[in-house]
Amino acid sequence: MTPRRVLFLCSRHRLRSPTAAAVFAAWPGLEVDSAGLADDAETPLDPAQLDWADLVVVMEARHARRLRQRFGSRLGGKRVVSIDIPDRYAFMQPELVALLEQRVGPLLR
């Protein structure tokens, strides 16, 4: 079976999306990547990442809007899901990990 490819996006790629990638990297049948949508992101989104992904998970609805504005032509019929996690957690903070597992886990089963 081909692994599902999941791309996690947040604003600056410092806390939420890197945590999501770390949490789900060990899940069987998944390949994960992450990036940021802000101009000053640690790892800015590369359009090739969108081409690669089967599922795009954004942390907030505003990320989905920005993604569609800037990269809409690259999305095709890709599923983009907002999981509504605000930017108030530290990298790998247990509460953030629990929220990610709760909100993303069902999307991946």
DOLOVO-989771 format. One record per atom (N, C-alpha, C): x, y, z; atom name; residue in three letters. Coordinates in steps of 0.02 Angstrom, whole numbers, m for minus. Example, Ala and Ser with C-alpha at 12.3 -4.5 7.8 and 13.67 -1.06 7.14 Angstrom:
<rs>
+--------+--------+--------+----+-----+
!     c1 !     c2 !     c3 ! at !  aa !
+--------+--------+--------+----+-----+
!    660 !   m284 !    390 !  N ! ALA !
!    615 !   m225 !    390 ! CA ! ALA !
!    660 !   m165 !    390 !  C ! ALA !
!    642 !   m112 !    354 !  N ! SER !
!    684 !    m53 !    357 ! CA ! SER !
!    645 !      2 !    394 !  C ! SER !
+--------+--------+--------+----+-----+
</rs>
This chain:
<rs>
+--------+--------+--------+----+-----+
!     c1 !     c2 !     c3 ! at !  aa !
+--------+--------+--------+----+-----+
!     42 !    m59 !      0 !  N ! MET !
!      0 !      0 !      0 ! CA ! MET !
!     44 !     62 !      0 !  C ! MET !
!     26 !    112 !    m39 !  N ! THR !
!     64 !    174 !    m43 ! CA ! THR !
!     51 !    215 !     19 !  C ! THR !
!    103 !    242 !     50 !  N ! PRO !
!     91 !    283 !    110 ! CA ! PRO !
!     52 !    346 !     93 !  C ! PRO !
!     11 !    368 !    140 !  N ! ARG !
!    m22 !    433 !    133 ! CA ! ARG !
!     28 !    487 !    149 !  C ! ARG !
!     26 !    540 !    110 !  N ! ARG !
!     73 !    595 !    120 ! CA ! ARG !
!     35 !    655 !    148 !  C ! ARG !
!     54 !    674 !    209 !  N ! VAL !
!     19 !    727 !    245 ! CA ! VAL !
!     66 !    786 !    255 !  C ! VAL !
!     42 !    845 !    236 !  N ! LEU !
!     80 !    907 !    244 ! CA ! LEU !
!     46 !    949 !    297 !  C ! LEU !
!     84 !    968 !    349 !  N ! PHE !
!     59 !   1010 !    403 ! CA ! PHE !
!     85 !   1082 !    393 !  C ! PHE !
!     38 !   1130 !    399 !  N ! LEU !
!     57 !   1200 !    389 ! CA ! LEU !
!     34 !   1243 !    447 !  C ! LEU !
!     76 !   1290 !    467 !  N ! CYS !
!     58 !   1342 !    515 ! CA ! CYS !
!     87 !   1407 !    487 !  C ! CYS !
!     93 !   1457 !    530 !  N ! SER !
!    117 !   1522 !    505 ! CA ! SER !
!    193 !   1522 !    494 !  C ! SER !
!    230 !   1513 !    548 !  N ! ARG !
!    302 !   1525 !    544 ! CA ! ARG !
!    344 !   1461 !    549 !  C ! ARG !
!    312 !   1403 !    552 !  N ! HIS !
!    347 !   1339 !    554 ! CA ! HIS !
!    397 !   1335 !    611 !  C ! HIS !
!    374 !   1356 !    669 !  N ! ARG !
!    418 !   1353 !    727 ! CA ! ARG !
!    390 !   1306 !    781 !  C ! ARG !
!    324 !   1302 !    788 !  N ! LEU !
!    296 !   1266 !    845 ! CA ! LEU !
!    244 !   1213 !    824 !  C ! LEU !
!    190 !   1234 !    795 !  N ! ARG !
!    134 !   1188 !    783 ! CA ! ARG !
!    147 !   1137 !    728 !  C ! ARG !
!    164 !   1159 !    668 !  N ! SER !
!    172 !   1111 !    614 ! CA ! SER !
!    234 !   1066 !    624 !  C ! SER !
!    290 !   1092 !    652 !  N ! PRO !
!    345 !   1045 !    666 ! CA ! PRO !
!    326 !    994 !    719 !  C ! PRO !
!    285 !   1015 !    768 !  N ! THR !
!    262 !    967 !    818 ! CA ! THR !
!    219 !    914 !    785 !  C ! THR !
!    173 !    935 !    742 !  N ! ALA !
!    129 !    887 !    708 ! CA ! ALA !
!    170 !    838 !    667 !  C ! ALA !
!    219 !    862 !    631 !  N ! ALA !
!    261 !    817 !    591 ! CA ! ALA !
!    298 !    768 !    636 !  C ! ALA !
!    323 !    791 !    693 !  N ! ALA !
!    358 !    746 !    739 ! CA ! ALA !
!    311 !    694 !    768 !  C ! ALA !
!    251 !    715 !    786 !  N ! VAL !
!    202 !    668 !    816 ! CA ! VAL !
!    181 !    614 !    767 !  C ! VAL !
!    168 !    632 !    705 !  N ! PHE !
!    141 !    584 !    658 ! CA ! PHE !
!    193 !    549 !    614 !  C ! PHE !
!    256 !    568 !    621 !  N ! ALA !
!    309 !    537 !    581 ! CA ! ALA !
!    314 !    462 !    593 !  C ! ALA !
!    298 !    440 !    654 !  N ! ALA !
!    305 !    369 !    670 ! CA ! ALA !
!    243 !    328 !    655 !  C ! ALA !
!    190 !    360 !    634 !  N ! TRP !
!    129 !    323 !    618 ! CA ! TRP !
!    140 !    280 !    557 !  C ! TRP !
!    119 !    217 !    559 !  N ! PRO !
!    128 !    174 !    500 ! CA ! PRO !
!     85 !    197 !    442 !  C ! PRO !
!    112 !    190 !    382 !  N ! GLY !
!     75 !    207 !    322 ! CA ! GLY !
!     71 !    282 !    308 !  C ! GLY !
!    111 !    322 !    343 !  N ! LEU !
!    112 !    394 !    332 ! CA ! LEU !
!    181 !    418 !    315 !  C ! LEU !
!    183 !    468 !    272 !  N ! GLU !
!    242 !    509 !    262 ! CA ! GLU !
!    219 !    579 !    279 !  C ! GLU !
!    260 !    617 !    315 !  N ! VAL !
!    239 !    683 !    336 ! CA ! VAL !
!    292 !    735 !    318 !  C ! VAL !
!    268 !    796 !    311 !  N ! ASP !
!    311 !    853 !    299 ! CA ! ASP !
!    277 !    913 !    331 !  C ! ASP !
!    313 !    968 !    339 !  N ! SER !
!    283 !   1028 !    368 ! CA ! SER !
!    319 !   1090 !    342 !  C ! SER !
!    283 !   1146 !    347 !  N ! ALA !
!    310 !   1210 !    324 ! CA ! ALA !
!    268 !   1266 !    354 !  C ! ALA !
!    290 !   1328 !    339 !  N ! GLY !
!    253 !   1386 !    361 ! CA ! GLY !
!    230 !   1429 !    303 !  C ! GLY !
!    177 !   1466 !    314 !  N ! LEU !
!    148 !   1508 !    261 ! CA ! LEU !
!    170 !   1581 !    265 !  C ! LEU !
!    199 !   1602 !    320 !  N ! ALA !
!    221 !   1671 !    327 ! CA ! ALA !
!    286 !   1682 !    287 !  C ! ALA !
!    296 !   1745 !    268 !  N ! ASP !
!    356 !   1761 !    231 ! CA ! ASP !
!    419 !   1750 !    271 !  C ! ASP !
!    414 !   1754 !    338 !  N ! ASP !
!    472 !   1744 !    381 ! CA ! ASP !
!    474 !   1675 !    413 !  C ! ASP !
!    440 !   1627 !    383 !  N ! ALA !
!    438 !   1559 !    411 ! CA ! ALA !
!    508 !   1528 !    412 !  C ! ALA !
!    520 !   1488 !    464 !  N ! GLU !
!    583 !   1451 !    468 ! CA ! GLU !
!    594 !   1409 !    406 !  C ! GLU !
!    541 !   1374 !    384 !  N ! THR !
!    542 !   1335 !    322 ! CA ! THR !
!    480 !   1356 !    283 !  C ! THR !
!    488 !   1402 !    235 !  N ! PRO !
!    430 !   1424 !    197 ! CA ! PRO !
!    403 !   1368 !    152 !  C ! PRO !
!    339 !   1370 !    141 !  N ! LEU !
!    307 !   1320 !     98 ! CA ! LEU !
!    336 !   1323 !     28 !  C ! LEU !
!    356 !   1266 !      3 !  N ! ASP !
!    379 !   1259 !    m66 ! CA ! ASP !
!    322 !   1227 !   m106 !  C ! ASP !
!    304 !   1254 !   m163 !  N ! PRO !
!    249 !   1226 !   m202 ! CA ! PRO !
!    257 !   1151 !   m215 !  C ! PRO !
!    318 !   1127 !   m219 !  N ! ALA !
!    329 !   1055 !   m230 ! CA ! ALA !
!    301 !   1013 !   m172 !  C ! ALA !
!    300 !   1042 !   m112 !  N ! GLN !
!    271 !   1007 !    m55 ! CA ! GLN !
!    196 !    996 !    m66 !  C ! GLN !
!    163 !   1045 !    m95 !  N ! LEU !
!     91 !   1037 !   m110 ! CA ! LEU !
!     80 !    983 !   m163 !  C ! LEU !
!    123 !    982 !   m213 !  N ! ASP !
!    118 !    931 !   m265 ! CA ! ASP !
!    126 !    862 !   m235 !  C ! ASP !
!    169 !    855 !   m186 !  N ! TRP !
!    184 !    792 !   m153 ! CA ! TRP !
!    127 !    768 !   m109 !  C ! TRP !
!     92 !    813 !    m75 !  N ! ALA !
!     45 !    795 !    m22 ! CA ! ALA !
!    m21 !    767 !    m49 !  C ! ALA !
!    m49 !    718 !    m11 !  N ! ASP !
!   m116 !    694 !    m22 ! CA ! ASP !
!   m167 !    733 !     19 !  C ! ASP !
!   m145 !    752 !     80 !  N ! LEU !
!   m187 !    788 !    128 ! CA ! LEU !
!   m147 !    846 !    156 !  C ! LEU !
!   m179 !    905 !    159 !  N ! VAL !
!   m147 !    964 !    187 ! CA ! VAL !
!   m186 !    983 !    250 !  C ! VAL !
!   m151 !    984 !    306 !  N ! VAL !
!   m181 !   1001 !    371 ! CA ! VAL !
!   m154 !   1069 !    392 !  C ! VAL !
!   m199 !   1117 !    400 !  N ! VAL !
!   m180 !   1184 !    423 ! CA ! VAL !
!   m204 !   1194 !    494 !  C ! VAL !
!   m169 !   1235 !    532 !  N ! MET !
!   m186 !   1244 !    602 ! CA ! MET !
!   m246 !   1290 !    613 !  C ! MET !
!   m257 !   1339 !    569 !  N ! GLU !
!   m311 !   1387 !    577 ! CA ! GLU !
!   m344 !   1400 !    509 !  C ! GLU !
!   m407 !   1422 !    512 !  N ! ALA !
!   m444 !   1437 !    450 ! CA ! ALA !
!   m408 !   1491 !    409 !  C ! ALA !
!   m376 !   1538 !    442 !  N ! ARG !
!   m340 !   1590 !    404 ! CA ! ARG !
!   m283 !   1561 !    363 !  C ! ARG !
!   m254 !   1506 !    387 !  N ! HIS !
!   m202 !   1473 !    348 ! CA ! HIS !
!   m231 !   1443 !    284 !  C ! HIS !
!   m290 !   1414 !    289 !  N ! ALA !
!   m323 !   1386 !    229 ! CA ! ALA !
!   m337 !   1441 !    179 !  C ! ALA !
!   m361 !   1498 !    203 !  N ! ARG !
!   m374 !   1555 !    158 ! CA ! ARG !
!   m310 !   1578 !    124 !  C ! ARG !
!   m258 !   1586 !    163 !  N ! ARG !
!   m194 !   1609 !    135 ! CA ! ARG !
!   m166 !   1558 !     85 !  C ! ARG !
!   m173 !   1495 !    102 !  N ! LEU !
!   m150 !   1442 !     57 ! CA ! LEU !
!   m186 !   1447 !    m10 !  C ! LEU !
!   m252 !   1454 !     m7 !  N ! ARG !
!   m291 !   1458 !    m69 ! CA ! ARG !
!   m276 !   1521 !   m109 !  C ! ARG !
!   m264 !   1576 !    m74 !  N ! GLN !
!   m247 !   1639 !   m109 ! CA ! GLN !
!   m180 !   1634 !   m145 !  C ! GLN !
!   m131 !   1605 !   m111 !  N ! ARG !
!    m63 !   1605 !   m138 ! CA ! ARG !
!    m48 !   1545 !   m183 !  C ! ARG !
!    m81 !   1488 !   m169 !  N ! PHE !
!    m62 !   1426 !   m204 ! CA ! PHE !
!   m123 !   1389 !   m232 !  C ! PHE !
!   m179 !   1423 !   m239 !  N ! GLY !
!   m241 !   1391 !   m260 ! CA ! GLY !
!   m234 !   1348 !   m322 !  C ! GLY !
!   m195 !   1371 !   m371 !  N ! SER !
!   m187 !   1334 !   m433 ! CA ! SER !
!   m149 !   1268 !   m423 !  C ! SER !
!   m112 !   1262 !   m368 !  N ! ARG !
!    m74 !   1202 !   m354 ! CA ! ARG !
!   m114 !   1150 !   m314 !  C ! ARG !
!   m171 !   1172 !   m287 !  N ! LEU !
!   m209 !   1127 !   m243 ! CA ! LEU !
!   m250 !   1076 !   m279 !  C ! LEU !
!   m273 !   1092 !   m340 !  N ! GLY !
!   m314 !   1044 !   m377 ! CA ! GLY !
!   m372 !   1021 !   m333 !  C ! GLY !
!   m381 !    957 !   m327 !  N ! GLY !
!   m435 !    930 !   m286 ! CA ! GLY !
!   m411 !    907 !   m217 !  C ! GLY !
!   m353 !    931 !   m196 !  N ! LYS !
!   m325 !    908 !   m132 ! CA ! LYS !
!   m370 !    928 !    m74 !  C ! LYS !
!   m373 !    884 !    m25 !  N ! ARG !
!   m411 !    899 !     35 ! CA ! ARG !
!   m368 !    942 !     81 !  C ! ARG !
!   m398 !    999 !    101 !  N ! VAL !
!   m366 !   1045 !    148 ! CA ! VAL !
!   m411 !   1048 !    209 !  C ! VAL !
!   m384 !   1031 !    268 !  N ! VAL !
!   m423 !   1028 !    329 ! CA ! VAL !
!   m392 !   1075 !    381 !  C ! VAL !
!   m434 !   1118 !    410 !  N ! SER !
!   m413 !   1161 !    465 ! CA ! SER !
!   m431 !   1127 !    530 !  C ! SER !
!   m383 !   1122 !    577 !  N ! ILE !
!   m396 !   1088 !    640 ! CA ! ILE !
!   m404 !   1136 !    699 !  C ! ILE !
!   m403 !   1201 !    685 !  N ! ASP !
!   m421 !   1252 !    734 ! CA ! ASP !
!   m380 !   1248 !    798 !  C ! ASP !
!   m314 !   1251 !    790 !  N ! ILE !
!   m269 !   1252 !    848 ! CA ! ILE !
!   m232 !   1319 !    847 !  C ! ILE !
!   m246 !   1362 !    898 !  N ! PRO !
!   m215 !   1428 !    899 ! CA ! PRO !
!   m141 !   1425 !    916 !  C ! PRO !
!   m107 !   1480 !    902 !  N ! ASP !
!    m34 !   1485 !    911 ! CA ! ASP !
!    m19 !   1505 !    983 !  C ! ASP !
!    m29 !   1458 !   1029 !  N ! ARG !
!    m14 !   1473 !   1100 ! CA ! ARG !
!     19 !   1414 !   1135 !  C ! ARG !
!     51 !   1372 !   1097 !  N ! TYR !
!     83 !   1313 !   1126 ! CA ! TYR !
!    157 !   1312 !   1109 !  C ! TYR !
!    196 !   1281 !   1151 !  N ! ALA !
!    267 !   1272 !   1138 ! CA ! ALA !
!    278 !   1209 !   1096 !  C ! ALA !
!    336 !   1203 !   1066 !  N ! PHE !
!    354 !   1144 !   1027 ! CA ! PHE !
!    349 !   1082 !   1072 !  C ! PHE !
!    312 !   1032 !   1049 !  N ! MET !
!    303 !    968 !   1083 ! CA ! MET !
!    270 !    975 !   1152 !  C ! MET !
!    237 !   1031 !   1165 !  N ! GLN !
!    200 !   1039 !   1228 ! CA ! GLN !
!    147 !    983 !   1232 !  C ! GLN !
!    142 !    949 !   1289 !  N ! PRO !
!     95 !    892 !   1294 ! CA ! PRO !
!     23 !    909 !   1274 !  C ! PRO !
!      1 !    969 !   1292 !  N ! GLU !
!    m68 !    989 !   1273 ! CA ! GLU !
!    m75 !    994 !   1197 !  C ! GLU !
!    m23 !   1019 !   1164 !  N ! LEU !
!    m24 !   1024 !   1091 ! CA ! LEU !
!    m24 !    955 !   1060 !  C ! LEU !
!     18 !    911 !   1085 !  N ! VAL !
!     21 !    842 !   1059 ! CA ! VAL !
!    m46 !    809 !   1067 !  C ! VAL !
!    m79 !    817 !   1124 !  N ! ALA !
!   m144 !    787 !   1136 ! CA ! ALA !
!   m196 !    814 !   1087 !  C ! ALA !
!   m196 !    880 !   1077 !  N ! LEU !
!   m244 !    910 !   1029 ! CA ! LEU !
!   m232 !    884 !    959 !  C ! LEU !
!   m170 !    880 !    938 !  N ! LEU !
!   m154 !    855 !    871 ! CA ! LEU !
!   m178 !    783 !    863 !  C ! LEU !
!   m164 !    741 !    912 !  N ! GLU !
!   m186 !    672 !    907 ! CA ! GLU !
!   m263 !    667 !    904 !  C ! GLU !
!   m296 !    709 !    943 !  N ! GLN !
!   m369 !    710 !    945 ! CA ! GLN !
!   m400 !    734 !    880 !  C ! GLN !
!   m370 !    786 !    850 !  N ! ARG !
!   m401 !    817 !    791 ! CA ! ARG !
!   m376 !    789 !    725 !  C ! ARG !
!   m314 !    766 !    723 !  N ! VAL !
!   m286 !    739 !    660 ! CA ! VAL !
!   m295 !    664 !    656 !  C ! VAL !
!   m288 !    630 !    712 !  N ! GLY !
!   m293 !    557 !    713 ! CA ! GLY !
!   m353 !    530 !    673 !  C ! GLY !
!   m414 !    555 !    685 !  N ! PRO !
!   m472 !    530 !    648 ! CA ! PRO !
!   m467 !    542 !    573 !  C ! PRO !
!   m432 !    594 !    551 !  N ! LEU !
!   m424 !    607 !    480 ! CA ! LEU !
!   m380 !    554 !    446 !  C ! LEU !
!   m339 !    521 !    485 !  N ! LEU !
!   m289 !    476 !    458 ! CA ! LEU !
!   m308 !    403 !    463 !  C ! LEU !
!   m363 !    389 !    497 !  N ! ARG !
!   m383 !    318 !    506 ! CA ! ARG !
!   m425 !    295 !    448 !  C ! ARG !
+--------+--------+--------+----+-----+
</rs>
